[in-house]
Structures are given as C-alpha cells and as structure tokens.
Amino acid sequence: MSLKLLSKRTKFELLIGNYQRGILKGSKPTSAVLTKRNDGTYYINIHVNHIIPEPK
C-alpha cells in the first residue's frame, strides 16, 4: 500500500488478516486515518460502508 503524505509518497506494508482482506475486497474505502505512534510505527484505520442485510 502506498500513501501520498505531505512531503512524498510512502509505501507501507499492510499487515491484516483474512477477515479484514475479505471486508476490503470489492469495497471502496470512504476515508482513512493514519497515525504515527511514538515508537515510529504507523497505524491506519480504513473506513468502508458495509451494507448489512436485514435478518430473515
């Protein structure tokens, strides 16, 4: 995954599980929040609109 930050484009390794990959696959993210932690690692929260079917 690569993101355009204020100064340059930066590549990040996306460490997620199969559940998260399934949610992201075929969906269009609406927004994301990138946080840099004190130890220098990054954390991203990706927002998607996921329609939940009505129970039968």
All heavy atoms as atom14 arrays in JSON, in Angstrom:
{
  "sequence": "MSLKLLSKRTKFELLIGNYQRGILKGSKPTSAVLTKRNDGTYYINIHVNHIIPEPK",
  "atom14_mask": [
    [1, 1, 1, 1, 1, 1, 1, 1, 0, 0, 0, 0, 0, 0],
    [1, 1, 1, 1, 1, 1, 0, 0, 0, 0, 0, 0, 0, 0],
    [1, 1, 1, 1, 1, 1, 1, 1, 0, 0, 0, 0, 0, 0],
    [1, 1, 1, 1, 1, 1, 1, 1, 1, 0, 0, 0, 0, 0],
    [1, 1, 1, 1, 1, 1, 1, 1, 0, 0, 0, 0, 0, 0],
    [1, 1, 1, 1, 1, 1, 1, 1, 0, 0, 0, 0, 0, 0],
    [1, 1, 1, 1, 1, 1, 0, 0, 0, 0, 0, 0, 0, 0],
    [1, 1, 1, 1, 1, 1, 1, 1, 1, 0, 0, 0, 0, 0],
    [1, 1, 1, 1, 1, 1, 1, 1, 1, 1, 1, 0, 0, 0],
    [1, 1, 1, 1, 1, 1, 1, 0, 0, 0, 0, 0, 0, 0],
    [1, 1, 1, 1, 1, 1, 1, 1, 1, 0, 0, 0, 0, 0],
    [1, 1, 1, 1, 1, 1, 1, 1, 1, 1, 1, 0, 0, 0],
    [1, 1, 1, 1, 1, 1, 1, 1, 1, 0, 0, 0, 0, 0],
    [1, 1, 1, 1, 1, 1, 1, 1, 0, 0, 0, 0, 0, 0],
    [1, 1, 1, 1, 1, 1, 1, 1, 0, 0, 0, 0, 0, 0],
    [1, 1, 1, 1, 1, 1, 1, 1, 0, 0, 0, 0, 0, 0],
    [1, 1, 1, 1, 0, 0, 0, 0, 0, 0, 0, 0, 0, 0],
    [1, 1, 1, 1, 1, 1, 1, 1, 0, 0, 0, 0, 0, 0],
    [1, 1, 1, 1, 1, 1, 1, 1, 1, 1, 1, 1, 0, 0],
    [1, 1, 1, 1, 1, 1, 1, 1, 1, 0, 0, 0, 0, 0],
    [1, 1, 1, 1, 1, 1, 1, 1, 1, 1, 1, 0, 0, 0],
    [1, 1, 1, 1, 0, 0, 0, 0, 0, 0, 0, 0, 0, 0],
    [1, 1, 1, 1, 1, 1, 1, 1, 0, 0, 0, 0, 0, 0],
    [1, 1, 1, 1, 1, 1, 1, 1, 0, 0, 0, 0, 0, 0],
    [1, 1, 1, 1, 1, 1, 1, 1, 1, 0, 0, 0, 0, 0],
    [1, 1, 1, 1, 0, 0, 0, 0, 0, 0, 0, 0, 0, 0],
    [1, 1, 1, 1, 1, 1, 0, 0, 0, 0, 0, 0, 0, 0],
    [1, 1, 1, 1, 1, 1, 1, 1, 1, 0, 0, 0, 0, 0],
    [1, 1, 1, 1, 1, 1, 1, 0, 0, 0, 0, 0, 0, 0],
    [1, 1, 1, 1, 1, 1, 1, 0, 0, 0, 0, 0, 0, 0],
    [1, 1, 1, 1, 1, 1, 0, 0, 0, 0, 0, 0, 0, 0],
    [1, 1, 1, 1, 1, 0, 0, 0, 0, 0, 0, 0, 0, 0],
    [1, 1, 1, 1, 1, 1, 1, 0, 0, 0, 0, 0, 0, 0],
    [1, 1, 1, 1, 1, 1, 1, 1, 0, 0, 0, 0, 0, 0],
    [1, 1, 1, 1, 1, 1, 1, 0, 0, 0, 0, 0, 0, 0],
    [1, 1, 1, 1, 1, 1, 1, 1, 1, 0, 0, 0, 0, 0],
    [1, 1, 1, 1, 1, 1, 1, 1, 1, 1, 1, 0, 0, 0],
    [1, 1, 1, 1, 1, 1, 1, 1, 0, 0, 0, 0, 0, 0],
    [1, 1, 1, 1, 1, 1, 1, 1, 0, 0, 0, 0, 0, 0],
    [1, 1, 1, 1, 0, 0, 0, 0, 0, 0, 0, 0, 0, 0],
    [1, 1, 1, 1, 1, 1, 1, 0, 0, 0, 0, 0, 0, 0],
    [1, 1, 1, 1, 1, 1, 1, 1, 1, 1, 1, 1, 0, 0],
    [1, 1, 1, 1, 1, 1, 1, 1, 1, 1, 1, 1, 0, 0],
    [1, 1, 1, 1, 1, 1, 1, 1, 0, 0, 0, 0, 0, 0],
    [1, 1, 1, 1, 1, 1, 1, 1, 0, 0, 0, 0, 0, 0],
    [1, 1, 1, 1, 1, 1, 1, 1, 0, 0, 0, 0, 0, 0],
    [1, 1, 1, 1, 1, 1, 1, 1, 1, 1, 0, 0, 0, 0],
    [1, 1, 1, 1, 1, 1, 1, 0, 0, 0, 0, 0, 0, 0],
    [1, 1, 1, 1, 1, 1, 1, 1, 0, 0, 0, 0, 0, 0],
    [1, 1, 1, 1, 1, 1, 1, 1, 1, 1, 0, 0, 0, 0],
    [1, 1, 1, 1, 1, 1, 1, 1, 0, 0, 0, 0, 0, 0],
    [1, 1, 1, 1, 1, 1, 1, 1, 0, 0, 0, 0, 0, 0],
    [1, 1, 1, 1, 1, 1, 1, 0, 0, 0, 0, 0, 0, 0],
    [1, 1, 1, 1, 1, 1, 1, 1, 1, 0, 0, 0, 0, 0],
    [1, 1, 1, 1, 1, 1, 1, 0, 0, 0, 0, 0, 0, 0],
    [1, 1, 1, 1, 1, 1, 1, 1, 1, 0, 0, 0, 0, 0]
  ],
  "atom14_positions": [
    [[0.85, -1.16, 0.0], [0.0, 0.0, 0.0], [0.9, 1.22, 0.0], [1.91, 1.26, 0.68], [-0.89, -0.02, 1.24], [-1.45, 1.32, 1.62], [-2.26, 1.32, 3.19], [-3.91, 1.25, 2.63], [0.0, 0.0, 0.0], [0.0, 0.0, 0.0], [0.0, 0.0, 0.0], [0.0, 0.0, 0.0], [0.0, 0.0, 0.0], [0.0, 0.0, 0.0]],
    [[0.53, 2.23, -0.76], [1.3, 3.47, -0.72], [0.34, 4.63, -0.5], [-0.8, 4.61, -0.95], [2.1, 3.66, -2.0], [1.26, 3.9, -3.1], [0.0, 0.0, 0.0], [0.0, 0.0, 0.0], [0.0, 0.0, 0.0], [0.0, 0.0, 0.0], [0.0, 0.0, 0.0], [0.0, 0.0, 0.0], [0.0, 0.0, 0.0], [0.0, 0.0, 0.0]],
    [[0.82, 5.61, 0.21], [0.03, 6.8, 0.54], [0.81, 8.04, 0.19], [2.03, 8.09, 0.34], [-0.3, 6.84, 2.03], [-1.15, 5.71, 2.59], [-1.22, 5.81, 4.09], [-2.54, 5.76, 2.0], [0.0, 0.0, 0.0], [0.0, 0.0, 0.0], [0.0, 0.0, 0.0], [0.0, 0.0, 0.0], [0.0, 0.0, 0.0], [0.0, 0.0, 0.0]],
    [[0.11, 9.07, -0.27], [0.75, 10.36, -0.53], [0.66, 11.17, 0.75], [-0.41, 11.53, 1.2], [0.04, 11.09, -1.66], [0.51, 12.49, -1.9], [1.27, 12.58, -3.2], [1.51, 13.99, -3.62], [2.58, 14.66, -3.0], [0.0, 0.0, 0.0], [0.0, 0.0, 0.0], [0.0, 0.0, 0.0], [0.0, 0.0, 0.0], [0.0, 0.0, 0.0]],
    [[1.82, 11.39, 1.37], [1.89, 12.21, 2.57], [2.2, 13.64, 2.16], [2.31, 13.96, 0.98], [2.94, 11.64, 3.52], [2.72, 10.18, 3.95], [3.84, 9.72, 4.86], [1.39, 10.01, 4.64], [0.0, 0.0, 0.0], [0.0, 0.0, 0.0], [0.0, 0.0, 0.0], [0.0, 0.0, 0.0], [0.0, 0.0, 0.0], [0.0, 0.0, 0.0]],
    [[2.37, 14.54, 3.11], [2.62, 15.94, 2.78], [3.9, 16.12, 1.97], [3.94, 16.93, 1.05], [2.7, 16.78, 4.06], [1.39, 16.89, 4.83], [1.61, 17.64, 6.13], [0.33, 17.58, 4.0], [0.0, 0.0, 0.0], [0.0, 0.0, 0.0], [0.0, 0.0, 0.0], [0.0, 0.0, 0.0], [0.0, 0.0, 0.0], [0.0, 0.0, 0.0]],
    [[4.94, 15.36, 2.29], [6.22, 15.58, 1.62], [6.47, 14.67, 0.44], [7.11, 15.06, -0.53], [7.36, 15.43, 2.63], [7.33, 14.14, 3.2], [0.0, 0.0, 0.0], [0.0, 0.0, 0.0], [0.0, 0.0, 0.0], [0.0, 0.0, 0.0], [0.0, 0.0, 0.0], [0.0, 0.0, 0.0], [0.0, 0.0, 0.0], [0.0, 0.0, 0.0]],
    [[5.98, 13.4, 0.5], [6.27, 12.44, -0.57], [5.34, 11.25, -0.47], [4.62, 11.08, 0.5], [7.72, 11.97, -0.48], [8.02, 11.24, 0.82], [9.46, 10.79, 0.9], [9.68, 10.1, 2.24], [11.0, 9.56, 2.37], [0.0, 0.0, 0.0], [0.0, 0.0, 0.0], [0.0, 0.0, 0.0], [0.0, 0.0, 0.0], [0.0, 0.0, 0.0]],
    [[5.39, 10.4, -1.5], [4.64, 9.14, -1.47], [5.46, 8.13, -0.69], [6.64, 7.97, -0.9], [4.37, 8.64, -2.89], [3.57, 7.35, -2.9], [2.95, 7.06, -4.24], [1.86, 7.95, -4.57], [0.59, 7.81, -4.15], [0.29, 6.81, -3.37], [-0.33, 8.65, -4.51], [0.0, 0.0, 0.0], [0.0, 0.0, 0.0], [0.0, 0.0, 0.0]],
    [[4.78, 7.43, 0.25], [5.45, 6.48, 1.13], [4.75, 5.13, 1.03], [3.52, 5.07, 1.02], [5.42, 6.98, 2.59], [5.97, 8.29, 2.63], [6.21, 6.08, 3.5], [0.0, 0.0, 0.0], [0.0, 0.0, 0.0], [0.0, 0.0, 0.0], [0.0, 0.0, 0.0], [0.0, 0.0, 0.0], [0.0, 0.0, 0.0], [0.0, 0.0, 0.0]],
    [[5.54, 4.05, 0.97], [4.98, 2.69, 0.92], [4.93, 2.12, 2.34], [5.84, 2.3, 3.12], [5.82, 1.8, 0.03], [5.68, 2.13, -1.42], [6.32, 1.07, -2.28], [6.04, 1.42, -3.74], [6.37, 0.31, -4.62], [0.0, 0.0, 0.0], [0.0, 0.0, 0.0], [0.0, 0.0, 0.0], [0.0, 0.0, 0.0], [0.0, 0.0, 0.0]],
    [[3.81, 1.43, 2.63], [3.6, 0.79, 3.91], [3.23, -0.66, 3.67], [2.52, -0.97, 2.72], [2.46, 1.45, 4.69], [2.72, 2.88, 5.08], [2.32, 3.92, 4.27], [3.37, 3.16, 6.26], [2.56, 5.23, 4.63], [3.62, 4.47, 6.64], [3.21, 5.5, 5.82], [0.0, 0.0, 0.0], [0.0, 0.0, 0.0], [0.0, 0.0, 0.0]],
    [[3.67, -1.55, 4.54], [3.24, -2.94, 4.49], [1.93, -3.04, 5.24], [1.81, -2.57, 6.38], [4.3, -3.84, 5.13], [3.98, -5.29, 5.03], [5.06, -6.16, 5.65], [6.02, -5.64, 6.22], [4.9, -7.39, 5.55], [0.0, 0.0, 0.0], [0.0, 0.0, 0.0], [0.0, 0.0, 0.0], [0.0, 0.0, 0.0], [0.0, 0.0, 0.0]],
    [[0.94, -3.63, 4.62], [-0.39, -3.75, 5.22], [-0.49, -5.12, 5.88], [-0.59, -6.14, 5.21], [-1.47, -3.57, 4.15], [-2.89, -3.41, 4.61], [-3.04, -2.2, 5.53], [-3.81, -3.25, 3.42], [0.0, 0.0, 0.0], [0.0, 0.0, 0.0], [0.0, 0.0, 0.0], [0.0, 0.0, 0.0], [0.0, 0.0, 0.0], [0.0, 0.0, 0.0]],
    [[-0.42, -5.15, 7.2], [-0.47, -6.39, 7.97], [-1.88, -6.6, 8.5], [-2.23, -6.09, 9.56], [0.55, -6.37, 9.11], [2.0, -6.2, 8.71], [2.88, -5.99, 9.93], [2.47, -7.39, 7.91], [0.0, 0.0, 0.0], [0.0, 0.0, 0.0], [0.0, 0.0, 0.0], [0.0, 0.0, 0.0], [0.0, 0.0, 0.0], [0.0, 0.0, 0.0]],
    [[-2.69, -7.32, 7.72], [-4.08, -7.57, 8.12], [-4.39, -9.05, 7.93], [-3.69, -9.76, 7.21], [-5.08, -6.69, 7.34], [-4.98, -6.96, 5.83], [-4.86, -5.22, 7.64], [-6.01, -6.23, 5.0], [0.0, 0.0, 0.0], [0.0, 0.0, 0.0], [0.0, 0.0, 0.0], [0.0, 0.0, 0.0], [0.0, 0.0, 0.0], [0.0, 0.0, 0.0]],
    [[-5.47, -9.5, 8.53], [-5.88, -10.89, 8.43], [-6.86, -11.12, 7.29], [-7.26, -10.19, 6.58], [0.0, 0.0, 0.0], [0.0, 0.0, 0.0], [0.0, 0.0, 0.0], [0.0, 0.0, 0.0], [0.0, 0.0, 0.0], [0.0, 0.0, 0.0], [0.0, 0.0, 0.0], [0.0, 0.0, 0.0], [0.0, 0.0, 0.0], [0.0, 0.0, 0.0]],
    [[-7.24, -12.37, 7.12], [-8.16, -12.75, 6.04], [-9.53, -12.09, 6.2], [-10.17, -11.75, 5.2], [-8.32, -14.27, 5.99], [-7.07, -14.94, 5.45], [-6.3, -14.33, 4.71], [-6.86, -16.18, 5.83], [0.0, 0.0, 0.0], [0.0, 0.0, 0.0], [0.0, 0.0, 0.0], [0.0, 0.0, 0.0], [0.0, 0.0, 0.0], [0.0, 0.0, 0.0]],
    [[-9.99, -11.92, 7.43], [-11.29, -11.26, 7.65], [-11.26, -9.83, 7.11], [-12.16, -9.4, 6.39], [-11.65, -11.27, 9.14], [-12.92, -10.52, 9.44], [-14.16, -11.12, 9.19], [-12.9, -9.23, 9.96], [-15.35, -10.44, 9.45], [-14.07, -8.55, 10.22], [-15.29, -9.15, 9.96], [-16.46, -8.47, 10.21], [0.0, 0.0, 0.0], [0.0, 0.0, 0.0]],
    [[-10.21, -9.08, 7.46], [-10.09, -7.7, 7.0], [-9.92, -7.64, 5.48], [-10.49, -6.77, 4.82], [-8.9, -7.0, 7.7], [-9.14, -6.74, 9.16], [-8.87, -7.95, 10.06], [-8.41, -8.99, 9.61], [-9.17, -7.8, 11.33], [0.0, 0.0, 0.0], [0.0, 0.0, 0.0], [0.0, 0.0, 0.0], [0.0, 0.0, 0.0], [0.0, 0.0, 0.0]],
    [[-9.15, -8.58, 4.91], [-8.99, -8.61, 3.46], [-10.33, -8.85, 2.77], [-10.64, -8.25, 1.74], [-8.0, -9.69, 3.05], [-6.58, -9.33, 3.37], [-5.6, -10.34, 2.78], [-4.29, -10.16, 3.35], [-3.42, -9.2, 3.0], [-3.75, -8.36, 2.06], [-2.25, -9.11, 3.58], [0.0, 0.0, 0.0], [0.0, 0.0, 0.0], [0.0, 0.0, 0.0]],
    [[-11.16, -9.74, 3.36], [-12.48, -10.01, 2.8], [-13.38, -8.78, 2.84], [-14.15, -8.54, 1.9], [0.0, 0.0, 0.0], [0.0, 0.0, 0.0], [0.0, 0.0, 0.0], [0.0, 0.0, 0.0], [0.0, 0.0, 0.0], [0.0, 0.0, 0.0], [0.0, 0.0, 0.0], [0.0, 0.0, 0.0], [0.0, 0.0, 0.0], [0.0, 0.0, 0.0]],
    [[-13.3, -8.01, 3.91], [-14.11, -6.78, 4.03], [-13.65, -5.75, 3.01], [-14.46, -5.09, 2.36], [-14.02, -6.2, 5.46], [-14.64, -7.15, 6.48], [-14.65, -4.81, 5.54], [-16.14, -7.31, 6.37], [0.0, 0.0, 0.0], [0.0, 0.0, 0.0], [0.0, 0.0, 0.0], [0.0, 0.0, 0.0], [0.0, 0.0, 0.0], [0.0, 0.0, 0.0]],
    [[-12.33, -5.6, 2.85], [-11.8, -4.59, 1.93], [-11.96, -4.99, 0.47], [-12.13, -4.11, -0.39], [-10.32, -4.34, 2.23], [-10.02, -3.57, 3.51], [-8.53, -3.54, 3.76], [-10.57, -2.16, 3.43], [0.0, 0.0, 0.0], [0.0, 0.0, 0.0], [0.0, 0.0, 0.0], [0.0, 0.0, 0.0], [0.0, 0.0, 0.0], [0.0, 0.0, 0.0]],
    [[-11.95, -6.29, 0.16], [-12.04, -6.73, -1.21], [-13.41, -6.39, -1.78], [-14.43, -6.72, -1.21], [-11.8, -8.24, -1.29], [-11.7, -8.75, -2.7], [-11.32, -10.21, -2.7], [-11.11, -10.67, -4.13], [-10.59, -12.03, -4.19], [0.0, 0.0, 0.0], [0.0, 0.0, 0.0], [0.0, 0.0, 0.0], [0.0, 0.0, 0.0], [0.0, 0.0, 0.0]],
    [[-13.41, -5.72, -2.89], [-14.65, -5.36, -3.55], [-15.36, -4.16, -2.95], [-16.43, -3.8, -3.39], [0.0, 0.0, 0.0], [0.0, 0.0, 0.0], [0.0, 0.0, 0.0], [0.0, 0.0, 0.0], [0.0, 0.0, 0.0], [0.0, 0.0, 0.0], [0.0, 0.0, 0.0], [0.0, 0.0, 0.0], [0.0, 0.0, 0.0], [0.0, 0.0, 0.0]],
    [[-14.79, -3.53, -1.94], [-15.4, -2.34, -1.36], [-14.56, -1.13, -1.69], [-13.4, -1.23, -2.07], [-15.55, -2.48, 0.16], [-14.29, -2.53, 0.76], [0.0, 0.0, 0.0], [0.0, 0.0, 0.0], [0.0, 0.0, 0.0], [0.0, 0.0, 0.0], [0.0, 0.0, 0.0], [0.0, 0.0, 0.0], [0.0, 0.0, 0.0], [0.0, 0.0, 0.0]],
    [[-15.17, 0.02, -1.56], [-14.48, 1.27, -1.86], [-14.32, 2.03, -0.54], [-15.31, 2.51, 0.02], [-15.28, 2.09, -2.86], [-14.57, 3.33, -3.33], [-15.35, 4.02, -4.41], [-14.61, 5.26, -4.85], [-15.37, 5.98, -5.88], [0.0, 0.0, 0.0], [0.0, 0.0, 0.0], [0.0, 0.0, 0.0], [0.0, 0.0, 0.0], [0.0, 0.0, 0.0]],
    [[-13.09, 2.15, -0.03], [-12.89, 2.9, 1.22], [-13.38, 4.34, 1.07], [-13.19, 4.97, 0.03], [-11.38, 2.86, 1.43], [-10.92, 1.66, 0.67], [-11.84, 1.56, -0.52], [0.0, 0.0, 0.0], [0.0, 0.0, 0.0], [0.0, 0.0, 0.0], [0.0, 0.0, 0.0], [0.0, 0.0, 0.0], [0.0, 0.0, 0.0], [0.0, 0.0, 0.0]],
    [[-14.05, 4.83, 2.1], [-14.57, 6.2, 2.06], [-13.61, 7.2, 2.68], [-13.6, 8.36, 2.3], [-15.93, 6.28, 2.78], [-15.76, 5.8, 4.12], [-16.97, 5.43, 2.08], [0.0, 0.0, 0.0], [0.0, 0.0, 0.0], [0.0, 0.0, 0.0], [0.0, 0.0, 0.0], [0.0, 0.0, 0.0], [0.0, 0.0, 0.0], [0.0, 0.0, 0.0]],
    [[-12.81, 6.75, 3.64], [-11.81, 7.62, 4.27], [-10.86, 6.75, 5.07], [-11.09, 5.56, 5.25], [-12.47, 8.66, 5.18], [-13.13, 8.03, 6.25], [0.0, 0.0, 0.0], [0.0, 0.0, 0.0], [0.0, 0.0, 0.0], [0.0, 0.0, 0.0], [0.0, 0.0, 0.0], [0.0, 0.0, 0.0], [0.0, 0.0, 0.0], [0.0, 0.0, 0.0]],
    [[-9.8, 7.36, 5.56], [-8.83, 6.64, 6.38], [-8.12, 7.62, 7.3], [-8.0, 8.8, 6.98], [-7.82, 5.92, 5.51], [0.0, 0.0, 0.0], [0.0, 0.0, 0.0], [0.0, 0.0, 0.0], [0.0, 0.0, 0.0], [0.0, 0.0, 0.0], [0.0, 0.0, 0.0], [0.0, 0.0, 0.0], [0.0, 0.0, 0.0], [0.0, 0.0, 0.0]],
    [[-7.68, 7.11, 8.44], [-6.92, 7.91, 9.4], [-5.59, 7.21, 9.61], [-5.54, 6.04, 9.98], [-7.67, 8.04, 10.75], [-6.84, 8.79, 11.76], [-9.01, 8.72, 10.54], [0.0, 0.0, 0.0], [0.0, 0.0, 0.0], [0.0, 0.0, 0.0], [0.0, 0.0, 0.0], [0.0, 0.0, 0.0], [0.0, 0.0, 0.0], [0.0, 0.0, 0.0]],
    [[-4.51, 7.93, 9.34], [-3.16, 7.39, 9.52], [-2.56, 8.03, 10.76], [-2.54, 9.25, 10.89], [-2.29, 7.7, 8.3], [-0.86, 7.2, 8.35], [-0.82, 5.68, 8.33], [-0.05, 7.78, 7.2], [0.0, 0.0, 0.0], [0.0, 0.0, 0.0], [0.0, 0.0, 0.0], [0.0, 0.0, 0.0], [0.0, 0.0, 0.0], [0.0, 0.0, 0.0]],
    [[-2.07, 7.18, 11.67], [-1.49, 7.66, 12.92], [-0.06, 7.14, 13.05], [0.18, 5.96, 12.81], [-2.31, 7.15, 14.13], [-3.66, 7.55, 13.95], [-1.79, 7.71, 15.43], [0.0, 0.0, 0.0], [0.0, 0.0, 0.0], [0.0, 0.0, 0.0], [0.0, 0.0, 0.0], [0.0, 0.0, 0.0], [0.0, 0.0, 0.0], [0.0, 0.0, 0.0]],
    [[0.85, 8.02, 13.39], [2.23, 7.6, 13.66], [2.39, 7.51, 15.17], [2.17, 8.48, 15.89], [3.23, 8.59, 13.08], [4.66, 8.13, 13.24], [5.64, 9.08, 12.56], [7.06, 8.59, 12.7], [8.0, 9.52, 12.08], [0.0, 0.0, 0.0], [0.0, 0.0, 0.0], [0.0, 0.0, 0.0], [0.0, 0.0, 0.0], [0.0, 0.0, 0.0]],
    [[2.78, 6.35, 15.65], [2.94, 6.14, 17.08], [4.29, 6.67, 17.55], [5.18, 6.97, 16.75], [2.82, 4.66, 17.4], [1.44, 4.11, 17.09], [1.36, 2.66, 17.42], [0.01, 2.17, 17.17], [-0.33, 0.91, 17.24], [0.56, -0.01, 17.53], [-1.57, 0.54, 17.0], [0.0, 0.0, 0.0], [0.0, 0.0, 0.0], [0.0, 0.0, 0.0]],
    [[4.44, 6.79, 18.87], [5.68, 7.32, 19.44], [6.9, 6.46, 19.1], [8.01, 6.95, 19.01], [5.57, 7.45, 20.95], [4.63, 8.57, 21.35], [4.44, 9.52, 20.61], [4.02, 8.45, 22.51], [0.0, 0.0, 0.0], [0.0, 0.0, 0.0], [0.0, 0.0, 0.0], [0.0, 0.0, 0.0], [0.0, 0.0, 0.0], [0.0, 0.0, 0.0]],
    [[6.67, 5.14, 18.89], [7.79, 4.26, 18.56], [8.14, 4.27, 17.07], [8.99, 3.53, 16.62], [7.52, 2.83, 19.03], [6.32, 2.19, 18.33], [5.7, 2.84, 17.46], [6.0, 1.03, 18.66], [0.0, 0.0, 0.0], [0.0, 0.0, 0.0], [0.0, 0.0, 0.0], [0.0, 0.0, 0.0], [0.0, 0.0, 0.0], [0.0, 0.0, 0.0]],
    [[7.48, 5.11, 16.29], [7.78, 5.26, 14.87], [6.97, 4.37, 13.96], [7.08, 4.47, 12.74], [0.0, 0.0, 0.0], [0.0, 0.0, 0.0], [0.0, 0.0, 0.0], [0.0, 0.0, 0.0], [0.0, 0.0, 0.0], [0.0, 0.0, 0.0], [0.0, 0.0, 0.0], [0.0, 0.0, 0.0], [0.0, 0.0, 0.0], [0.0, 0.0, 0.0]],
    [[6.13, 3.5, 14.51], [5.28, 2.65, 13.67], [4.01, 3.41, 13.3], [3.63, 4.39, 13.94], [4.91, 1.34, 14.4], [4.2, 1.67, 15.6], [6.13, 0.51, 14.73], [0.0, 0.0, 0.0], [0.0, 0.0, 0.0], [0.0, 0.0, 0.0], [0.0, 0.0, 0.0], [0.0, 0.0, 0.0], [0.0, 0.0, 0.0], [0.0, 0.0, 0.0]],
    [[3.38, 2.93, 12.24], [2.16, 3.57, 11.76], [0.97, 2.65, 11.97], [1.09, 1.43, 11.94], [2.28, 3.89, 10.27], [3.22, 5.03, 9.98], [4.57, 4.81, 9.77], [2.75, 6.33, 9.91], [5.43, 5.85, 9.51], [3.6, 7.38, 9.65], [4.94, 7.13, 9.44], [5.78, 8.17, 9.19], [0.0, 0.0, 0.0], [0.0, 0.0, 0.0]],
    [[-0.2, 3.24, 12.16], [-1.46, 2.53, 12.33], [-2.47, 3.22, 11.41], [-2.57, 4.45, 11.41], [-1.92, 2.61, 13.78], [-3.25, 1.94, 14.03], [-3.34, 0.57, 14.24], [-4.42, 2.68, 14.06], [-4.56, -0.04, 14.47], [-5.64, 2.08, 14.29], [-5.7, 0.72, 14.49], [-6.91, 0.12, 14.7], [0.0, 0.0, 0.0], [0.0, 0.0, 0.0]],
    [[-3.19, 2.43, 10.61], [-4.19, 3.03, 9.72], [-5.56, 2.44, 10.03], [-5.71, 1.23, 10.25], [-3.82, 2.83, 8.23], [-4.74, 3.65, 7.34], [-3.81, 1.37, 7.85], [-4.26, 3.85, 5.94], [0.0, 0.0, 0.0], [0.0, 0.0, 0.0], [0.0, 0.0, 0.0], [0.0, 0.0, 0.0], [0.0, 0.0, 0.0], [0.0, 0.0, 0.0]],
    [[-6.54, 3.3, 10.08], [-7.93, 2.91, 10.29], [-8.66, 3.24, 8.99], [-8.82, 4.41, 8.65], [-8.52, 3.68, 11.47], [-9.89, 3.2, 11.83], [-10.51, 2.45, 11.09], [-10.39, 3.64, 12.97], [0.0, 0.0, 0.0], [0.0, 0.0, 0.0], [0.0, 0.0, 0.0], [0.0, 0.0, 0.0], [0.0, 0.0, 0.0], [0.0, 0.0, 0.0]],
    [[-9.06, 2.22, 8.24], [-9.71, 2.4, 6.94], [-11.22, 2.26, 7.12], [-11.7, 1.27, 7.67], [-9.2, 1.36, 5.93], [-7.68, 1.48, 5.79], [-9.89, 1.53, 4.58], [-7.04, 0.38, 5.0], [0.0, 0.0, 0.0], [0.0, 0.0, 0.0], [0.0, 0.0, 0.0], [0.0, 0.0, 0.0], [0.0, 0.0, 0.0], [0.0, 0.0, 0.0]],
    [[-11.96, 3.25, 6.66], [-13.41, 3.28, 6.79], [-14.06, 2.83, 5.48], [-13.73, 3.35, 4.42], [-13.9, 4.7, 7.12], [-13.25, 5.27, 8.33], [-13.9, 5.44, 9.5], [-11.99, 5.7, 8.55], [-13.08, 5.95, 10.4], [-11.91, 6.12, 9.84], [0.0, 0.0, 0.0], [0.0, 0.0, 0.0], [0.0, 0.0, 0.0], [0.0, 0.0, 0.0]],
    [[-14.97, 1.87, 5.59], [-15.74, 1.43, 4.42], [-17.22, 1.39, 4.8], [-17.57, 1.17, 5.96], [-15.29, 0.03, 3.91], [-13.9, 0.07, 3.36], [-15.42, -1.02, 4.98], [0.0, 0.0, 0.0], [0.0, 0.0, 0.0], [0.0, 0.0, 0.0], [0.0, 0.0, 0.0], [0.0, 0.0, 0.0], [0.0, 0.0, 0.0], [0.0, 0.0, 0.0]],
    [[-18.07, 1.62, 3.82], [-19.51, 1.46, 4.03], [-19.83, 0.01, 3.72], [-19.64, -0.45, 2.59], [-20.31, 2.39, 3.12], [-20.23, 3.82, 3.6], [-20.01, 4.07, 4.78], [-20.42, 4.76, 2.7], [0.0, 0.0, 0.0], [0.0, 0.0, 0.0], [0.0, 0.0, 0.0], [0.0, 0.0, 0.0], [0.0, 0.0, 0.0], [0.0, 0.0, 0.0]],
    [[-20.28, -0.72, 4.72], [-20.6, -2.13, 4.57], [-22.08, -2.3, 4.84], [-22.55, -2.06, 5.96], [-19.76, -2.94, 5.56], [-19.85, -4.4, 5.38], [-19.33, -5.05, 4.29], [-20.41, -5.36, 6.16], [-19.56, -6.35, 4.41], [-20.21, -6.55, 5.53], [0.0, 0.0, 0.0], [0.0, 0.0, 0.0], [0.0, 0.0, 0.0], [0.0, 0.0, 0.0]],
    [[-22.83, -2.71, 3.82], [-24.27, -2.88, 3.97], [-24.55, -4.25, 4.6], [-24.12, -5.28, 4.07], [-24.98, -2.75, 2.62], [-24.74, -1.35, 2.04], [-26.47, -3.04, 2.76], [-25.22, -1.16, 0.64], [0.0, 0.0, 0.0], [0.0, 0.0, 0.0], [0.0, 0.0, 0.0], [0.0, 0.0, 0.0], [0.0, 0.0, 0.0], [0.0, 0.0, 0.0]],
    [[-25.23, -4.23, 5.72], [-25.57, -5.46, 6.43], [-26.99, -5.86, 6.04], [-27.92, -5.06, 6.19], [-25.46, -5.27, 7.96], [-24.05, -4.85, 8.32], [-25.88, -6.51, 8.7], [-23.89, -4.42, 9.75], [0.0, 0.0, 0.0], [0.0, 0.0, 0.0], [0.0, 0.0, 0.0], [0.0, 0.0, 0.0], [0.0, 0.0, 0.0], [0.0, 0.0, 0.0]],
    [[-27.18, -7.07, 5.53], [-28.53, -7.47, 5.13], [-29.46, -7.6, 6.33], [-29.04, -7.91, 7.43], [-28.32, -8.82, 4.46], [-26.99, -9.3, 4.89], [-26.2, -8.09, 5.32], [0.0, 0.0, 0.0], [0.0, 0.0, 0.0], [0.0, 0.0, 0.0], [0.0, 0.0, 0.0], [0.0, 0.0, 0.0], [0.0, 0.0, 0.0], [0.0, 0.0, 0.0]],
    [[-30.74, -7.35, 6.06], [-31.77, -7.48, 7.1], [-31.9, -8.96, 7.5], [-31.87, -9.84, 6.63], [-33.12, -6.98, 6.58], [-33.19, -5.49, 6.4], [-33.24, -4.75, 7.71], [-33.84, -5.27, 8.68], [-32.68, -3.65, 7.78], [0.0, 0.0, 0.0], [0.0, 0.0, 0.0], [0.0, 0.0, 0.0], [0.0, 0.0, 0.0], [0.0, 0.0, 0.0]],
    [[-32.06, -9.24, 8.79], [-32.28, -10.64, 9.19], [-33.61, -11.15, 8.67], [-34.57, -10.4, 8.56], [-32.28, -10.59, 10.72], [-32.04, -9.19, 11.11], [-31.99, -8.34, 9.9], [0.0, 0.0, 0.0], [0.0, 0.0, 0.0], [0.0, 0.0, 0.0], [0.0, 0.0, 0.0], [0.0, 0.0, 0.0], [0.0, 0.0, 0.0], [0.0, 0.0, 0.0]],
    [[-33.64, -12.43, 8.35], [-34.88, -13.02, 7.81], [-35.74, -13.58, 8.92], [-35.31, -13.99, 9.93], [-34.53, -14.13, 6.83], [-33.87, -13.58, 5.6], [-33.58, -14.72, 4.63], [-32.91, -14.15, 3.39], [-32.63, -15.15, 2.41], [0.0, 0.0, 0.0], [0.0, 0.0, 0.0], [0.0, 0.0, 0.0], [0.0, 0.0, 0.0], [0.0, 0.0, 0.0]]
  ]
}
